[in-house]
Amino acid sequence: MSKDPKNIFLMHYSPLNTGSVAMAESAIISLKNKYPKAKITIESDYPELTEKMFTGVSVVKRAFFIADIIITKKIFSFGFIIRNIKFIIRILRVFLIGTMVGIFKIKRTPFEGLTVMINSDLILSLAGDSISQYYSYTLRFFEFWLINRYKIPNILYAQSVGPFYGLGRVQARIGLKFVTAIIARDQKTMELMKEYGIDIPKYKSVDSAIMLPTIKNNKNEGTIRKYFLNRRKAIGVVIQMNKAIEYSDNDYLQYVKGIRRLIGYLVDNKFDVIFIPTIKADYDAMVKFMQDFNIKIPMIKLFNFKASEAKGILENFYFIISSRMHPIILSSSSDGCVPVIGLGKELIGLGKEFKLIEYLKLIDHSDYFMNFLPLNEDILFGKVKEMIEKRDEIHKKIHKKMIKLKKISGNNINIVADIYSRYVE
């Protein structure tokens, strides 16, 4: 009979992102139920915030802390190096020490996060969609190599992987083979892994955030009362920040102008609009939006709540319009099964970001997805008008779909247990 893991390590987590919080919260709930005697440790860019968010788990600072990186127009440039010299020196130190540790299989390092990781029995990566071309994938692949050196089962937990291009794809073909298994939350990840020749075990599943309960407590009930969410038809809106390396200023300007006209349309139709940012950068973008257009919109900082608490807030909305995945999945999978309209990035070929359209396909809701750069206002207003007319019908359809999806989402931990038991036999 296989032994249960005594020390479980959760990696690639940031408390500033509601999507990451959802993945961590669902993993912690499932792991505590499955392995009640195991010690669970989570690495975090911000340990103090994480300790406030979760109880009953240990928290260590991530060795490859990258939240302080300063993004410039060109990543591989002299300007980027100058602005990030302290960051680069720190990362190189961790990288060099980690390399020596891995080669000689040393069990102790100067970095608590690294030491706990290489002394674990089971590791789950909660990277969401950040194992892709647009994040520090080289560092993640290095971590996978290091974990593999110590023969620790390392599972990419219910997430999206890819896409990669050019040199990134070459690295992915090597780095992903150090992983024990992938639990993919979408079909596109399965297709990409086949295309890249990644022959490790892969399991098609759904996002673990779906199985999270919808929690009501003093913290979020105060917010619900403050904004009268249970007594009026409120529309939640998310404005995504402009990443300088991705969007032209002109495209982004057309996007925010379109959102401004959309808000006017909703108000004219007697709806209350509330901003619901799930990351700090989007909150800043919404504050700037209100300043630029000289309007005032109520705002709920969902990133200050656990994902299950955020569901308790979102279930009270009439519908959601978002270019972020986090409020889309949390609202539609809440007890309210709230209808959503997703504004995604251009999907030509693989696209930069496929997770949102893949999720909407999963809930048979892809008709309510549209590209937002450039924003076609006629299409958007048409979708909003149709949503208003068919809202109750759509709600019932999502509710029916969620009954099945919650079971699949809850089974993710059983897949982990099966992988682990076969690995240690």
N, C-alpha and C positions, 0 to 999 in steps of 0.2 A: 504494500500500500504506500503510495507516495506521501511524503511529508508536506504539510502546508508551509508556505513561506513565513518566516519569522520577521523579516525586515523588508518592507516594500517601499520603493522610492518612486515618487511622482516628479517628472521633470518637464521643463519647458512651460512654466506657468508664470503668469503676470496678473496681479490682482487689479490692475487698471483697466482690464478688458472683460466685459461681462461674458463674452463667449468663453474665455479661458476660465472664468469663475464657474460657469455652467459645467464645463468638462471636469474641473477639479471637484466640484460639489457632488456631481453624479458618481464619479469614480470613488470618492471617499465613502459615500453612502453604501455603494455596492460592495466595496472591499471590506468595510466593517461588518456587513452582514455575512459575507462569504468567509472571511478570515478574522473572526472576532478577537483572536489572541495576537494577531500580527501588529507590529509597530509600523505605523505609516509615517513616512517623512516626505514632505513636499519642499522642493526648492522654489525660491521666489526671487524676483528682482527687488521686491520690497517686503522683507520678512515681517516687519512690524505690522503692516497692513494685513498681511496674510494671517498672522496670529489673531488679529481681531475678527477676521472673517470666519475662520474655522477653529473649532475646538476638538480636542482629542487626537490631534496630530502634531508631530514635531515639524518645525520649520527651519530651514537653513538657507543662507544666501546663495544664489546661483553663482557658481564659479565663473561662468561666461556671462556675466552681467552686461547686457548690451543696451539697456534702456537710456543710457546717457549719450548714445551716439548722436552726432549732429549731422543730419542729412543735408547734402548739397546737391546742386543740379546734376553734377557728374560725380559718381562714386569713385571711379578710378582716376583721380586728379590730384594735382599738387595741393589745391585748395582744400580738398577733403582731408588730406593727410595733416596739413597744418592745423586745421580746426579740431582734429580728433587725435592729436599726438599723445595725450595722456591715455585716452581709451586704447589706442593701438599698442602702447607700451605695456599696459596692464594685460590686455588679451594675449600678447606674445609671451608674456611671463607665464600665464596659465597654460598656454599651448605648449611651451617648451618643457615645463615641469610635468605636465600631463603626458607628454611623449616619453620622457624618461621613466615615469611611473609605469606607463603601459608596457614599455619594452621589458623592464625588469620585474613587472608584476608586483610592485611595492604596494603595501596596503595602507600606508599613511601618506598624506600630503599636507602642505601648508594651508590648503583650502578645505574648510569643513564640508562644503557641498560636494566637492570631488571625492573626499574621503568616504562620506556616507554613501555616495553613489556606487563606488567600487566595492563596498562591503555589503551590498544589498543582496537579497535572494531573488527579487523580482522587480523589474522596472517597467513603468508605463510612461510613455511619452504623451503628453497632453497638448500637442503642438497646434491643434486646430487645423489651419491651412498653412502654417508657417514653415513647413518643410516644402518649400517651393522656391522658384527663381527669385522672389522678391524679398527674401529675408537672408539672414546670415547662415545659409545652408552649409557652407564649408565647416563652420564650427560645429554644427549639429552632426555632420558626417564624421567629424573627428571624435565626438562623444560616442557615436555608435561603434567606431573602431575600438575605442578604449574599453567600453562595456564588453564588447566581444572578446577582448583579450582575457577578461576575467570569467568568461563563460557564464555570464548572467543573462537569463532570458529577458529580452527587451522587446516590448510590444508597442507598436504605434496604435494608440487606443482610439478607435472610433473617430477617425479624422480623414481629411483630404490630403493627398500627397501629389505634388507637382502643380503645374507643368514646369519643365526645365528646358532650357535652350542652350545651344552651343556648348561651351565648356561646362556649364552647369549640368547639362545632361550627361556628359562624360563622367563627372563626379558622382551624379546620382546613380548611374549604373554600377559604380563601385561601392559608394557609401551605403546604399540601401540594402546591399547584400549582407551587411554586418548585423542587420536587424533580424530578430527571431521570427516575427510574424507581423502582418499588417491587418488590422480590422478597419476596413474602408467604409466610410459612411455614405459613399455615392458610387454609382456605376462608372463615372469618368475616371476615378482613381484606379479601379480595376483595369480599365482599358489602357491607361497610361503605364501601369506596372507591367502589363503584358507587352506593350510596345517597347519598353526599356529593357525587357529581358530579365526582370526581377523574378527569380524563380523560388523565392521563399514562400511559405504558406500565406495565403491571402483569404480573408473572409469578408463577404459582402454583408454589411449590416446597415444601421442607420445611426444618426447622431445620438449620443448618450444624453444630451440635454432634453430629449423628448420624454424620457422616463422620470425626470425630476418632478416632484410633487408641486402643487400650487399652494404656497404657504401664506397664511394670513397671521400676522402678529402685531404687536403694538407699534413696531417701527413702520411697517408699510400701511397699516390701517390709518395711522395719523396722516399719511400722505394722501390716501384715498379720500378721507374726510376734507382735507385742506382744499383739494381740487374738485370736490363734489363728483368724483368719477362714477359713483354708483347712482347718480341722479340726473345725468345729462349725457347727450351723445357727443363724446369726445373723440377726436381723430388724433392719433399719435403720429408725429412726423419726425423723421431723422434727416438732417442735412449732413452729408459726409464732408470731411475736411478735404482740402486740396493738397495732394502730395505733389510737390514741385517736380519730382522726377517722372510723373506720370501724365499729368494733364496740362494742356496749354491754358494760359490765363484767360484767353478768349472763350474757350469751351466751358471753363468753370464759371465764368461770368454769365454765360447763357443759361447754365444749369441753375444758378441761384436766382436769376431773374424769373425763370420759369416757376421755381418753387414759390417765389413771392406772389406771382399771379395765381398759383394754385391755392395758396392760403386765402387770398382774397375771394376766390370762388367758393371755398368751403365756408367761409364766414358769411358770405351772401346767402348761402343755403342753410343758414342757422345751425352750423356745427361749431363746436369749440375746438380750437387747435391747440395742442400741447406738444412741445418739443420733448423728446425722450432719448437723449444721448446715452450711449452705452460705453463710450470711451471718452477720456478727458479731451482729446484732440477735437472730437466732434462737438463737445460742449463749447470749446473755444470758437469753433467755426460758427456755431449758432449764435453766440454772443456777438460776434462780428457781423453776422447777417442782420441782426436786429439793429445794430448801430448803423450799418450801411443804409438800411431802408427805413430807419427811424420808426420802427414799430416795436411793440412789446408783446411777447408771447410767453405764457407760463412755461416753466421748464422743470422736468423731473429728472434728476441725475440718477439714472438707473445703475450707474457704475458704483454707487455707494451701497448697493444692496446685494445680498446673495442672489443667485440666479432664481432660486425657488421663491424668494421674496419678490423679485422683479415680476415673476409670473403672477403673483397675487395682485400686483398693481395692473399689469397689462390686461388681465382677463376682463377688466371693467371698460376697456375701450370699445368703440363701435367698429372701427377697423384701423389698420396701421399702414402708413406709407413710408417705406424705408429703403435706403441704399446700403444698409448694413444687415448682415445675416442675423446678428444677435437678437434684435427685437422681433424679427420675422419669425424665427423658430420658437422663441419663448412665448410670444403671444398666441401663435396658432396652436401650440402644444399645451397651453394652459387649460385649466378647467373651462375657461370661456370659449376655447377654440375660435379665437378672434380671426376674422378674415384679414388678408394682407395684400398689399401691392408692392412688389419688389422692383426697385430701380437698380439695375446691374450695369457692369462695364460691358463694352462692346464685345460681342461673342462672334468673332471671325476665326474659323479654325478652332484651336483649343481655347482661345480667349485667355485673358489674364487671370480671370477669376471665375470659376465654374460652380462654386459651391452653392450660390444662391439659386441659380436656375435648376441645378440638380435637386435641391430641396423642394422647390415648387413643383417639379415633376413628380417627386415622391408623394406629395399630397394631392396630386391631380389638379394643380392650381397654376400651371405654367402659362395660362392665358393672361394671368395678372403679373407678368414680368415684362419689363421693357428696358431698353438701353437708356442710360441717362446722360451720356456724353457722346454726341450732342443730344440734348433733350428735345424730343418732339412733343410739343405741348398739346397738339391736337389728339395724339394717341393717348397721352397721359390723362387729359381731361375726359376722353371717352371712357377710359378704364375706370376712372373715379365715378363718373355718372352711372356706369353699369354696376359698379360695386354698391352704390347707394340704392339702386333699384332691386338688386338681387341679394342684398346682404344676408338676410335670414336664410335663404336657400343655400348660400355658400357656407354659412356657419354650420348648417346641418350636415353638409357634405364633408367638411373637415372633421367634424365630431365623429362621424362614422369611420373615417380613415384612421383617426388617432387611436381608436380601440386596438387595431391591429399593430400599428407602429409602436405603441408603448410596450407591447409584449416583446417585439423585436429588440427595441432599445434596452429593455431590462435584461435581455439575454446576453448582452455584451460581456457581462462579468462571467457568465458560464463559459463563454468562448475563451476568456483569459484563463480560467481554472483548468480547462481542458488542455490548452497549450502548455501551461505550467506543469501539469501532472505528467504529460508525455515527455516534456523536456528533462525532468529530473529523474525519470525512471531509469 
